[in-house]
């Protein structure tokens, strides 16, 4: 016997009863497409009228600085593409599986923003709540239905038509229940925004302090209040042996890997997803694979020298590195000090490449890098100070991750 589907959410505020009604998206909101503003009229020079393009919605955030384009004038026929308060912007073209396709942004108090082509707009009617609808568009159910409409273009590009979007069905509660849900989620969003801003401020503070410390604008003193000795300059190869990783060949062979192994196989993607410590890897090497690579024991520091170059990271367990990494063996300087200085100079490594090409380093280039070295005690003080900032950033990051996970869970349980 078929069980009747209960069209009510898992989580619901007291005082609300009954099933949610099914409705087409076009009955809830007007769906408006953008305008193909001529490229000859658009300029990088900031003016009163900004054109909102796909690139400004990357990752579901309205970034007005990213690839910004402006218009010197707007004519009367183009005024209908002006974005209003509480409009919901929707990216209609992008790369499948990436952060530029199907993401929505709820607009609050816009200032002369105009909708470009391939960006859609949802404008709710009086019987609906914009914050509720914006939250619904971030649920897995909406995203699944939206992506099912995608038509492939060149490469991995996909396109969705607003005509198709209008016919999508979703479950909606009464307006008072929409408003109650929207109010609660707004409070959660406010907490996430506060934590995001706090994290950004701490990261900016750390960046400023690193500049002052490594330029010696700011110096520490010893326990008696005396100045530390002048700094020395040495090549990195003088304070350690820079050893490059190695790869078993062909790397596609399954014999090099073993899911039951405890020796991680470090890939660039593992490092880019990590912060200061590498705690896990996607793949693990077999005994045969370990023999063909370079083993790095727990607690050592490695650095990427291809793709995302110059990123230092500690190994929190035994790993093997391929030739896209180096390890600093026999280091005589304070390891923590070297970590922060390498983090500080990460972007400088790109000077070894040609514009528009991928930069690859090698052990010789890394070994020849000049390192400013204070005495051992001042190295310790610098590292300890920067580490204390990192601990605060990590605490905020943990809170932020929990808040974001909490909201994600709410979206799945408060909507149908």
C-alpha positions in Angstrom: 0.0 0.0 0.0 1.4 3.3 -1.1 2.0 5.7 1.8 0.7 9.3 1.2 3.5 11.8 1.0 3.5 14.2 3.9 4.1 17.7 2.3 5.3 19.3 5.5 8.9 20.2 6.5 10.9 18.2 9.1 11.4 21.3 11.2 8.4 23.7 11.7 7.6 26.6 13.9 4.8 26.1 16.4 1.4 27.5 15.4 1.6 26.5 11.7 -0.3 23.4 10.4 -1.4 21.9 7.2 0.5 20.8 4.1 2.4 23.3 1.9 0.8 24.0 -1.4 2.4 23.3 -4.7 2.9 26.2 -7.1 4.8 27.2 -10.2 7.7 29.5 -9.8 6.2 32.0 -12.2 3.1 32.4 -9.9 5.4 33.3 -7.0 7.7 35.7 -8.8 8.3 37.5 -12.0 11.3 36.1 -13.9 13.2 38.7 -15.9 16.2 38.2 -18.1 19.1 40.6 -18.5 19.9 42.9 -21.4 22.8 42.5 -23.8 24.4 45.9 -23.2 26.8 46.6 -26.1 30.4 45.9 -25.1 31.4 49.2 -26.9 29.4 51.1 -24.3 30.8 49.3 -21.3 34.0 50.7 -19.6 36.2 49.8 -16.7 36.1 53.5 -15.5 33.8 53.7 -12.5 30.6 55.6 -13.1 27.1 55.8 -11.6 25.8 52.9 -13.5 27.3 49.4 -13.0 26.4 46.4 -15.1 26.0 43.2 -13.1 27.5 40.2 -15.1 28.0 36.5 -14.4 31.4 37.2 -12.9 29.9 39.4 -10.2 27.8 36.5 -8.9 30.7 34.0 -8.6 30.1 31.6 -5.6 26.8 33.1 -4.7 28.3 36.4 -3.5 27.7 39.8 -5.1 31.2 41.0 -5.8 31.0 44.4 -7.3 34.8 44.7 -7.7 35.3 41.4 -9.7 35.6 42.2 -13.4 33.6 45.4 -12.8 31.9 47.1 -15.9 30.1 50.4 -16.0 28.0 52.5 -18.4 28.3 56.3 -18.7 24.6 56.7 -19.5 21.4 54.8 -19.3 18.4 55.4 -21.7 14.8 55.1 -20.8 14.3 51.7 -22.5 17.1 50.2 -20.4 15.6 51.4 -17.1 13.5 48.2 -16.9 16.7 46.3 -16.3 17.5 48.2 -13.2 17.8 46.0 -10.1 15.5 46.7 -7.2 15.6 46.0 -3.5 14.8 42.4 -2.7 15.4 41.2 -6.2 17.0 37.7 -6.4 19.7 37.4 -9.1 20.4 34.0 -10.7 23.3 33.0 -12.8 22.0 31.3 -16.0 25.2 30.3 -17.7 28.3 28.7 -16.3 30.6 25.7 -15.9 28.8 22.6 -14.8 29.8 21.7 -11.2 31.6 25.0 -10.6 30.7 28.0 -8.5 29.5 30.2 -11.3 26.3 28.4 -12.3 22.9 28.3 -10.6 23.9 30.5 -7.7 21.6 33.2 -6.4 22.1 36.5 -4.5 19.4 38.4 -2.7 19.9 42.1 -3.4 19.6 44.6 -0.5 19.4 48.4 -1.3 21.1 48.4 -4.7 22.7 51.5 -6.1 22.2 51.9 -9.9 22.8 48.3 -10.8 21.7 47.0 -14.1 21.1 43.4 -15.2 23.3 42.0 -18.0 22.5 39.1 -20.3 22.8 35.6 -18.9 21.8 36.8 -15.5 18.2 36.2 -14.5 16.1 38.0 -11.9 13.4 36.8 -9.6 11.1 39.5 -8.3 8.5 38.2 -5.8 4.9 39.2 -5.7 3.0 40.6 -2.7 1.9 37.1 -1.6 5.5 35.9 -1.2 8.6 36.7 0.8 11.8 37.4 -1.0 14.1 36.1 1.8 12.1 32.8 1.9 12.4 32.4 -1.9 16.1 33.3 -1.8 16.7 30.6 0.8 14.7 28.1 -1.2 16.9 28.7 -4.2 19.9 27.6 -2.1 18.4 24.2 -1.2 19.5 21.0 -2.9 16.0 20.5 -4.3 16.0 23.8 -6.2 19.6 23.3 -7.4 18.8 19.7 -8.6 15.7 20.9 -10.6 17.6 23.9 -12.0 20.6 21.9 -13.2 18.2 19.4 -14.8 17.2 22.2 -17.2 20.7 22.8 -18.3 21.5 22.6 -22.0 25.2 22.0 -22.8 27.1 24.6 -24.9 30.8 24.6 -25.9 33.1 22.6 -23.6 31.5 22.3 -20.1 29.4 25.4 -20.4 25.7 25.0 -19.6 22.7 27.3 -20.1 19.3 27.5 -18.5 16.4 29.4 -20.0 14.1 31.5 -17.8 11.2 30.2 -19.9 12.0 26.7 -18.5 12.5 28.1 -15.0 9.0 29.6 -14.9 7.5 26.1 -15.1 9.3 24.7 -12.1 7.1 23.6 -9.3 7.9 24.0 -5.6 6.1 23.7 -2.3 5.3 27.0 -0.5 3.7 27.7 2.9 1.4 30.6 3.8 3.0 34.1 3.7 3.1 34.3 7.6 5.0 31.1 7.7 7.3 32.2 5.0 8.0 35.4 7.0 8.7 33.4 10.1 11.2 31.2 8.3 12.8 34.1 6.6 13.2 36.0 9.9 15.0 33.1 11.5 17.3 32.5 8.6 18.1 36.2 8.4 19.4 36.0 12.0 21.5 33.0 11.0 22.9 34.8 8.0 23.7 37.8 10.2 25.8 35.6 12.5 27.6 34.1 9.5 28.3 37.6 8.1 29.6 38.8 11.5 32.0 35.8 11.7 33.1 36.3 8.0 33.9 40.0 8.7 35.8 39.2 11.9 37.8 36.5 10.1 38.6 38.9 7.2 39.8 41.6 9.6 42.0 39.2 11.5 43.5 38.0 8.2 44.1 41.6 7.1 45.8 42.4 10.5 48.0 39.3 10.2 49.1 40.4 6.7 49.9 43.9 7.9 51.9 42.6 10.9 53.9 40.2 8.7 54.8 43.2 6.5 56.1 45.1 9.5 57.9 42.2 11.1 59.7 40.9 8.0 60.7 44.4 6.8 62.1 45.0 10.4 59.8 48.1 10.8 58.7 46.3 14.0 61.3 44.6 16.2 61.1 42.5 19.3 63.4 42.9 22.3 64.9 40.3 24.7 63.7 39.6 28.2 65.8 42.4 29.6 64.4 44.9 27.1 67.6 45.0 25.0 67.7 45.1 21.2 68.4 41.8 19.4 71.4 41.6 17.1 71.1 42.7 13.4 69.6 40.3 11.0 71.7 38.2 8.7 70.9 37.2 5.1 71.5 33.6 3.9 70.4 31.5 1.0 67.7 29.0 1.9 70.1 26.3 0.8 72.6 27.4 3.5 70.2 26.7 6.3 68.7 23.4 5.0 68.9 20.9 2.2 66.1 21.5 -0.3 65.0 18.0 -1.6 62.5 17.5 -4.4 59.9 14.8 -4.3 59.7 11.9 -6.7 56.9 10.0 -8.5 56.3 6.4 -9.3 55.7 5.9 -13.0 53.2 5.5 -14.6 51.3 7.3 -11.9 48.0 5.9 -13.2 49.0 2.3 -12.2 46.9 1.0 -9.3 49.8 -0.9 -7.9 51.3 2.2 -6.4 48.2 2.8 -4.2 46.7 1.2 -1.2 43.6 2.5 0.7 44.7 0.6 3.8 48.1 2.3 3.9 48.8 5.0 6.4 51.3 6.8 4.2 49.6 9.7 2.4 50.3 10.6 -1.3 50.3 14.4 -1.4 48.7 16.1 -4.3 48.5 19.8 -5.0 44.8 19.8 -4.4 45.3 18.3 -0.9 47.5 21.3 0.0 45.3 24.0 -1.5 42.4 22.7 0.6 44.4 22.7 3.8 45.7 25.6 6.0 48.8 25.2 8.1 48.7 21.5 8.7 48.1 18.7 6.2 45.9 16.3 8.1 44.7 13.9 5.3 45.2 13.1 1.6 42.9 11.8 -1.1 45.2 8.9 -1.9 47.6 6.6 0.0 50.6 4.7 -1.3 51.4 1.0 -1.3 54.8 -0.2 -0.2 55.9 -0.3 -3.8 54.7 3.3 -4.3 56.6 4.5 -1.2 59.9 3.0 -2.6 59.5 5.1 -5.8 58.6 8.4 -4.1 60.2 10.6 -1.3 59.0 9.8 2.3 58.5 12.8 4.6 57.9 12.0 8.2 55.3 13.7 10.4 56.2 17.2 11.6 58.3 18.2 8.6 57.5 21.1 6.3 56.9 20.8 2.5 56.3 23.5 -0.1 54.5 23.2 -3.5 56.6 24.2 -6.5 54.1 23.8 -9.3 50.5 24.9 -9.9 49.7 26.6 -6.6 53.4 27.4 -6.0 55.1 28.5 -2.9 52.6 27.3 -0.3 54.3 25.9 2.8 52.5 23.3 5.0 53.3 21.0 7.9 52.8 17.2 7.5 50.6 16.0 10.4 51.4 12.4 9.5 53.8 10.5 7.4 53.5 11.2 3.6 55.2 10.9 0.3 55.7 13.8 -2.0 56.0 13.9 -5.8 58.2 16.2 -7.9 55.7 19.1 -7.5 56.9 19.5 -3.9 60.2 20.1 -2.0 61.0 19.3 1.7 63.4 21.3 3.9 65.7 18.7 5.4 68.2 19.4 8.2 66.8 22.9 8.9 69.0 25.0 11.2 66.6 28.0 11.5 63.3 27.8 13.5 60.9 25.8 11.5 57.9 28.0 12.5 59.8 31.2 11.5 60.6 29.7 8.1 56.9 28.7 7.6 55.7 32.3 8.2 58.4 33.9 6.0 57.6 31.5 3.2 53.9 32.3 3.6 54.8 36.0 3.5 56.8 35.7 0.2 54.5 33.2 -1.5 53.5 35.5 -4.4 57.1 36.5 -5.0 57.9 33.1 -6.5 55.8 34.0 -9.6 58.6 36.3 -10.7 60.3 33.2 -12.1 57.6 32.7 -14.7 56.4 34.5 -17.8 53.1 36.4 -17.7 50.2 34.1 -18.7 52.2 30.9 -18.2 52.2 28.3 -15.4 55.2 28.8 -13.1 57.2 25.8 -12.0 60.1 26.0 -9.5 62.9 23.6 -8.9 65.1 22.8 -5.9 67.9 25.0 -7.2 65.7 28.1 -7.5 64.3 27.5 -4.0 67.8 26.9 -2.6 69.0 30.2 -3.9 66.2 32.3 -2.4 67.6 34.9 0.1 66.3 34.5 3.6 66.5 37.3 6.2 67.4 35.7 9.5 67.2 37.3 12.9 68.8 35.5 15.9 67.1 32.3 17.1 65.3 34.0 20.0 63.8 36.7 17.8 62.8 34.0 15.3 60.9 32.3 18.1 59.2 35.5 19.2 58.1 36.4 15.6 56.8 32.9 15.0 55.0 32.8 18.4 53.3 36.2 17.7 52.0 35.2 14.3 51.0 31.8 15.5 48.8 33.4 18.2 47.0 35.3 15.4 46.5 32.1 13.5 44.9 30.5 16.5 42.4 33.3 16.7 41.7 33.0 12.9 41.2 29.2 13.3 38.8 29.6 16.2 36.7 32.0 14.1 37.0 29.7 11.1 35.6 26.8 13.2 32.7 28.9 14.4 32.0 30.0 10.8 32.1 26.5 9.5 29.7 25.4 12.2 27.3 28.2 11.4 27.4 27.5 7.7 26.8 23.7 8.3 24.0 24.6 10.7 22.3 26.8 8.0 22.8 24.0 5.4 21.1 21.6 7.7 18.2 24.1 8.3 17.7 24.5 4.5 17.2 20.8 4.1 14.8 20.5 7.1 12.8 23.7 6.9 11.9 23.4 3.2 10.2 20.7 1.2 
